[in-house]
């Protein structure tokens, strides 16, 4: 569990960079109201996609406007707009409005909004404060914590970005009441991923409560949201810049990012991660003797996550696999489980070298298994 000078059932204090920088994470219903109580900046720029700002922007404006100047900056929704062009448009709007280094960017929305707004905060005037208000399950269990920001290029996902820690993360399950059902699976897949990499009892909890994880609204206690924050926070405290331990958070993501790009994002992130965990789990079975793949498959199937690969050859993913950030010296490397709750670390890199023919074999076997 992350260290903390003040840690309650729903509050964590994460420390980074020789303990000089901190990020406070609150996890409870109506946590977003804490933003006004803890506000200390000269003005606010709320960045989120147009759909999320239409749902929650006015309420956030009403919350903050009695204490600071508030500007809402929407951008079009979807992965297709997580680009350098969108970032430039947002930065130009901030400059036009005279937003200075004493203001704070409030990133409101799912993973796309948090990635994009956080990257704007990382580079605008060489870095300004930002706060994350995740509104999707994916963002609440994963994207909001850890400071990764970035955008997509035609050659791959998140290939341009920075690590820029938010000052505050407010995980409020109330926001999940408005989450479209189609986006729910993205967060559930990441919830399963956290369990597989670090917490077998959490996977048991997910299996026990799967009938209440089938779609919005959130009908459970904050426990799994808090537990994911603890898992990810502890890992990122060890390795903020992803030189080692943080790579284990990428289990399933090597194949997933390739699937997303090869399908033109027709396959969304969560469903791609579910499939990526199965393919990479099969690789782990070959290399590490990982023998719990069928349990993972049953869990994903019980959560209505996909367990059948699309009709694609692995070579369609190869250009994107070749640019994966975990690769070393041209060799493909993956974060692989040795058992549920523990990841392999054979050489201190928290990744395992995977020959392309072995990945192809795993891909073909998984396609045959799901046919």
C-alpha positions as CSV (number, residue, x, y, z in Angstrom):
1,X,0.0,0.0,0.0
2,X,1.3,3.5,-0.7
3,X,2.9,5.3,2.2
4,X,1.1,8.2,3.7
5,X,1.3,10.7,6.5
6,X,-2.5,10.8,6.5
7,X,-4.3,7.8,5.1
8,X,-8.0,7.1,5.8
9,X,-10.2,4.4,4.3
10,X,-10.6,6.5,1.2
11,X,-7.6,8.8,1.0
12,X,-4.0,8.1,-0.1
13,X,-1.0,10.4,-0.3
14,X,1.5,9.3,-3.0
15,X,5.0,10.6,-3.1
16,X,7.4,10.8,-6.1
17,X,10.9,11.8,-6.9
18,X,12.8,11.3,-3.6
19,X,9.6,12.2,-1.7
20,X,9.6,15.9,-2.9
21,X,6.3,15.8,-4.9
22,X,3.0,14.5,-3.7
23,X,-0.4,13.6,-5.1
24,X,-3.4,13.1,-2.9
25,X,-6.1,10.6,-4.0
26,X,-9.6,10.6,-2.6
27,X,-12.0,7.8,-3.3
28,X,-15.6,8.2,-2.1
29,X,-19.0,9.3,-3.3
30,X,-19.2,13.1,-3.8
31,X,-15.4,13.3,-3.7
32,X,-15.6,16.0,-6.4
33,X,-16.9,18.4,-3.9
34,X,-13.5,18.4,-2.2
35,X,-12.2,20.4,-5.2
36,X,-13.7,23.6,-3.9
37,X,-12.5,22.9,-0.4
38,X,-8.9,22.3,-1.5
39,X,-8.7,24.9,-4.2
40,X,-5.6,27.2,-4.0
41,X,-5.0,28.4,-7.6
42,X,-5.7,31.7,-9.3
43,X,-8.0,30.3,-12.0
44,X,-9.4,27.1,-13.5
45,X,-9.4,25.8,-17.0
46,X,-11.7,22.7,-17.2
47,X,-10.7,20.5,-20.1
48,X,-12.8,17.6,-21.2
49,X,-14.5,16.2,-24.3
50,X,-17.8,17.9,-25.4
51,X,-20.0,15.0,-24.2
52,X,-18.6,15.0,-20.6
53,X,-18.6,18.8,-20.4
54,X,-22.3,18.8,-21.4
55,X,-23.0,16.4,-18.6
56,X,-20.9,17.8,-15.8
57,X,-19.3,21.1,-16.9
58,X,-22.0,23.4,-15.6
59,X,-22.1,21.8,-12.2
60,X,-18.3,22.1,-11.9
61,X,-18.5,25.7,-13.0
62,X,-21.1,26.4,-10.3
63,X,-18.9,24.6,-7.7
64,X,-15.7,26.7,-8.5
65,X,-17.0,30.0,-9.8
66,X,-17.6,31.5,-6.3
67,X,-13.9,31.1,-5.5
68,X,-12.1,31.4,-8.8
69,X,-12.4,32.3,-12.5
70,X,-13.5,29.2,-14.5
71,X,-13.2,28.5,-18.2
72,X,-14.6,25.4,-19.9
73,X,-12.6,24.1,-22.8
74,X,-14.3,21.3,-24.7
75,X,-12.8,19.2,-27.5
76,X,-14.5,16.6,-29.8
77,X,-14.8,13.1,-28.2
78,X,-13.0,10.0,-29.3
79,X,-9.5,8.6,-29.8
80,X,-9.4,10.3,-33.2
81,X,-9.1,13.6,-31.4
82,X,-6.4,12.7,-29.0
83,X,-3.9,14.3,-31.3
84,X,-1.3,17.0,-31.5
85,X,-3.7,19.2,-33.4
86,X,-6.3,19.1,-30.5
87,X,-3.5,19.8,-28.0
88,X,-2.5,22.9,-30.0
89,X,-6.0,24.2,-30.2
90,X,-6.4,23.8,-26.4
91,X,-3.1,25.6,-25.8
92,X,-4.0,28.4,-28.2
93,X,-7.3,28.9,-26.2
94,X,-5.4,29.1,-22.9
95,X,-3.0,31.7,-24.4
96,X,-5.8,33.7,-25.9
97,X,-7.5,33.9,-22.5
98,X,-4.3,34.9,-20.6
99,X,-4.1,31.7,-18.6
100,X,-0.9,31.9,-16.6
101,X,1.4,29.6,-14.5
102,X,-0.6,30.3,-11.3
103,X,-3.8,28.6,-12.7
104,X,-4.8,25.0,-12.6
105,X,-6.1,22.7,-15.4
106,X,-8.9,20.5,-14.3
107,X,-9.0,17.4,-16.4
108,X,-12.6,16.1,-16.4
109,X,-13.6,12.9,-18.2
110,X,-12.3,9.5,-19.2
111,X,-8.8,8.3,-20.1
112,X,-8.7,10.4,-23.3
113,X,-9.5,13.6,-21.6
114,X,-7.1,13.0,-18.7
115,X,-4.3,12.0,-21.1
116,X,-4.8,15.1,-23.3
117,X,-5.5,17.6,-20.5
118,X,-2.6,16.3,-18.5
119,X,-0.2,16.6,-21.4
120,X,-1.4,20.2,-22.0
121,X,-0.6,20.9,-18.3
122,X,2.8,19.2,-18.6
123,X,4.0,21.5,-21.4
124,X,2.0,24.7,-21.1
125,X,4.4,27.4,-19.9
126,X,6.8,24.5,-19.1
127,X,4.3,23.0,-16.7
128,X,1.2,24.1,-14.7
129,X,-0.8,22.3,-12.0
130,X,-3.5,20.0,-12.9
131,X,-6.2,18.0,-11.1
132,X,-7.8,14.8,-12.3
133,X,-11.6,14.2,-12.0
134,X,-12.1,10.9,-13.7
135,X,-15.7,10.2,-14.9
136,X,-15.3,6.8,-16.5
137,X,-14.6,3.5,-14.8
138,X,-11.4,3.1,-16.9
139,X,-10.1,6.4,-15.6
140,X,-11.1,5.8,-12.0
141,X,-9.3,2.4,-11.7
142,X,-6.3,3.3,-13.9
143,X,-5.8,6.4,-16.0
144,X,-6.3,9.0,-13.4
145,X,-3.4,7.8,-11.2
146,X,0.3,7.8,-12.0
147,X,0.8,11.0,-14.1
148,X,1.1,9.4,-17.5
149,X,-0.2,11.8,-20.2
150,X,0.0,11.6,-24.0
151,X,-1.6,11.5,-27.3
152,X,-1.8,9.3,-30.4
153,X,0.0,9.5,-33.7
154,X,-0.7,7.5,-36.9
155,X,2.1,5.1,-35.9
156,X,0.7,4.2,-32.5
157,X,-1.1,5.0,-29.2
158,X,0.4,7.4,-26.7
159,X,3.8,7.7,-28.5
160,X,4.1,11.4,-27.6
161,X,3.6,12.5,-24.0
162,X,5.1,13.2,-20.6
163,X,4.9,12.1,-17.0
164,X,3.3,15.0,-15.1
165,X,1.8,14.2,-11.7
166,X,-1.6,15.8,-10.8
167,X,-1.9,17.7,-7.6
168,X,-5.1,15.9,-6.7
169,X,-7.2,13.0,-8.0
170,X,-10.8,12.8,-7.0
171,X,-12.4,9.4,-7.6
172,X,-16.1,9.9,-7.3
173,X,-18.4,6.8,-8.1
174,X,-21.3,9.3,-8.6
175,X,-19.8,10.2,-11.9
176,X,-20.3,6.6,-13.1
177,X,-24.0,7.0,-13.0
178,X,-23.9,8.8,-16.3
179,X,-21.3,6.5,-18.0
180,X,-22.6,5.0,-21.3
181,X,-23.0,1.2,-20.9
182,X,-20.7,0.7,-23.9
183,X,-17.8,2.2,-22.1
184,X,-18.2,0.1,-18.9
185,X,-16.2,-2.8,-20.2
186,X,-13.1,-0.7,-20.6
187,X,-12.9,-0.1,-16.8
188,X,-13.9,-3.7,-15.9
189,X,-11.0,-5.0,-18.0
190,X,-8.5,-2.7,-16.2
191,X,-10.0,-3.8,-12.9
192,X,-9.2,-7.4,-13.8
193,X,-5.8,-6.5,-15.0
194,X,-4.9,-4.9,-11.6
195,X,-6.0,-8.1,-9.9
196,X,-4.0,-10.3,-12.2
197,X,-0.8,-8.4,-11.8
198,X,-0.9,-7.7,-8.0
199,X,-3.8,-9.0,-6.0
200,X,-5.3,-12.5,-6.4
201,X,-7.9,-11.9,-3.6
202,X,-9.2,-8.9,-5.7
203,X,-9.8,-11.3,-8.6
204,X,-11.8,-13.5,-6.2
205,X,-13.8,-10.5,-5.2
206,X,-14.5,-9.6,-8.8
207,X,-15.6,-13.2,-9.5
208,X,-17.9,-13.1,-6.5
209,X,-19.5,-9.8,-7.5
210,X,-19.5,-10.1,-11.3
211,X,-23.3,-9.9,-11.5
212,X,-23.0,-6.3,-10.1
213,X,-20.2,-5.4,-12.5
214,X,-22.2,-5.8,-15.6
215,X,-22.9,-2.1,-16.3
216,X,-23.6,1.3,-14.9
217,X,-24.6,2.7,-12.4
218,X,-22.0,1.7,-9.8
219,X,-23.8,-0.5,-7.3
220,X,-20.8,-1.5,-5.1
221,X,-18.8,0.0,-2.2
222,X,-15.7,2.0,-3.2
223,X,-13.4,-0.9,-2.2
224,X,-12.3,-2.0,-5.7
225,X,-11.7,1.6,-6.8
226,X,-9.6,2.3,-3.7
227,X,-7.8,-1.0,-4.1
228,X,-6.8,-0.2,-7.7
229,X,-5.5,3.2,-6.5
230,X,-3.5,1.5,-3.8
231,X,-2.0,-1.1,-6.3
232,X,-1.1,1.4,-9.0
233,X,0.0,4.1,-6.5
234,X,2.4,1.7,-4.8
235,X,3.9,0.7,-8.2
236,X,4.3,4.2,-9.5
237,X,5.9,5.4,-6.2
238,X,8.6,2.8,-6.9
239,X,9.0,3.7,-10.5
240,X,7.5,6.9,-11.7
241,X,9.2,7.0,-15.1
242,X,8.6,3.4,-16.1
243,X,12.2,2.2,-16.0
244,X,11.3,-1.0,-14.3
245,X,8.4,-2.0,-12.0
246,X,5.8,0.3,-13.6
247,X,6.0,-1.8,-16.8
248,X,4.0,-4.6,-15.1
249,X,1.0,-2.3,-15.4
250,X,1.2,-2.9,-19.2
251,X,0.1,-6.6,-18.9
252,X,-2.2,-7.2,-21.9
253,X,-1.4,-3.8,-23.4
254,X,1.2,-4.7,-26.0
255,X,-1.3,-6.7,-28.0
256,X,-4.2,-4.4,-27.0
257,X,-2.6,-1.3,-28.4
258,X,-1.9,-3.2,-31.6
259,X,-5.5,-4.4,-31.8
260,X,-6.8,-0.9,-31.3
261,X,-4.6,0.6,-34.0
262,X,-5.1,-2.3,-36.5
263,X,-8.9,-2.0,-36.2
264,X,-8.9,1.8,-36.4
265,X,-10.2,1.9,-32.8
266,X,-13.3,-0.1,-33.8
267,X,-12.2,-2.3,-30.9
268,X,-12.1,0.0,-27.8
269,X,-9.4,-0.1,-25.2
270,X,-11.0,-2.2,-22.6
271,X,-12.1,-5.0,-24.9
272,X,-8.7,-4.9,-26.5
273,X,-7.0,-5.3,-23.1
274,X,-9.2,-8.3,-22.3
275,X,-8.1,-10.0,-25.5
276,X,-4.5,-8.8,-25.0
277,X,-4.5,-10.4,-21.5
278,X,-5.5,-13.8,-23.1
279,X,-2.9,-13.7,-25.9
280,X,-0.2,-12.5,-23.5
281,X,-1.4,-15.0,-20.9
282,X,-0.9,-17.8,-23.5
283,X,2.6,-16.5,-24.1
284,X,3.2,-16.6,-20.4
285,X,2.0,-20.2,-20.3
286,X,4.6,-21.1,-22.9
287,X,7.5,-19.1,-21.4
288,X,6.7,-19.1,-17.6
289,X,4.4,-22.0,-17.1
290,X,1.5,-19.7,-16.2
291,X,-1.3,-22.2,-15.5
292,X,-4.2,-20.0,-14.7
293,X,-5.2,-18.9,-18.1
294,X,-8.5,-20.7,-18.0
295,X,-9.5,-19.0,-14.8
296,X,-8.8,-15.7,-16.4
297,X,-10.8,-16.7,-19.5
298,X,-13.8,-17.7,-17.3
299,X,-13.6,-14.4,-15.4
300,X,-13.6,-12.3,-18.5
301,X,-16.4,-14.3,-20.1
302,X,-18.5,-14.0,-16.9
303,X,-18.0,-10.2,-17.1
304,X,-19.2,-10.1,-20.7
305,X,-15.8,-9.1,-21.9
306,X,-14.6,-10.5,-25.3
307,X,-12.7,-13.8,-25.4
308,X,-12.7,-14.2,-29.1
309,X,-10.1,-12.5,-31.3
310,X,-11.2,-10.5,-34.4
311,X,-10.6,-11.9,-37.8
312,X,-7.1,-10.5,-38.2
313,X,-3.7,-12.0,-38.8
314,X,-1.0,-11.0,-36.3
315,X,1.0,-9.3,-39.0
316,X,-1.7,-6.6,-39.1
317,X,-0.5,-5.6,-35.6
318,X,3.2,-6.0,-36.3
319,X,4.0,-2.3,-37.2
320,X,2.5,-1.2,-33.9
321,X,4.1,-4.0,-31.9
322,X,7.5,-2.9,-33.3
323,X,7.1,0.6,-31.7
324,X,6.0,-0.6,-28.3
325,X,7.7,1.4,-25.6
326,X,8.8,-1.7,-23.7
327,X,10.9,-3.0,-26.5
328,X,14.7,-3.1,-26.1
329,X,17.3,-3.3,-28.9
330,X,14.6,-4.2,-31.4
331,X,13.4,-7.1,-29.4
332,X,9.7,-7.4,-28.4
333,X,9.2,-7.4,-24.6
334,X,6.0,-8.0,-22.6
335,X,4.9,-7.7,-19.0
336,X,3.8,-11.3,-18.2
337,X,2.2,-13.0,-15.2
338,X,3.9,-15.9,-13.5
339,X,0.8,-16.5,-11.5
340,X,-2.3,-14.5,-10.7
341,X,-1.2,-11.8,-8.4
342,X,2.4,-11.8,-9.3
343,X,4.4,-10.7,-12.4
344,X,7.6,-12.1,-13.8
345,X,10.8,-10.2,-13.4
346,X,13.6,-12.4,-14.7
347,X,16.2,-9.7,-15.3
348,X,15.1,-6.6,-13.3
349,X,13.3,-5.1,-16.3
350,X,9.8,-6.4,-15.2
351,X,9.4,-7.6,-18.8
352,X,10.2,-10.8,-20.7
353,X,11.6,-11.0,-24.2
354,X,9.1,-12.6,-26.6
355,X,10.3,-14.0,-30.0
356,X,7.8,-13.0,-32.7
357,X,7.3,-16.6,-33.8
358,X,6.2,-17.5,-30.2
359,X,3.7,-14.6,-30.2
360,X,2.4,-15.8,-33.6
361,X,2.0,-19.3,-32.2
362,X,0.1,-17.9,-29.2
363,X,-2.1,-15.7,-31.4
364,X,-3.0,-18.6,-33.7
365,X,-3.7,-20.9,-30.8
366,X,-5.9,-18.3,-29.2
367,X,-7.8,-17.8,-32.5
368,X,-8.3,-21.5,-32.7
369,X,-9.4,-21.7,-29.1
370,X,-12.1,-19.0,-29.7
371,X,-13.2,-20.1,-33.1
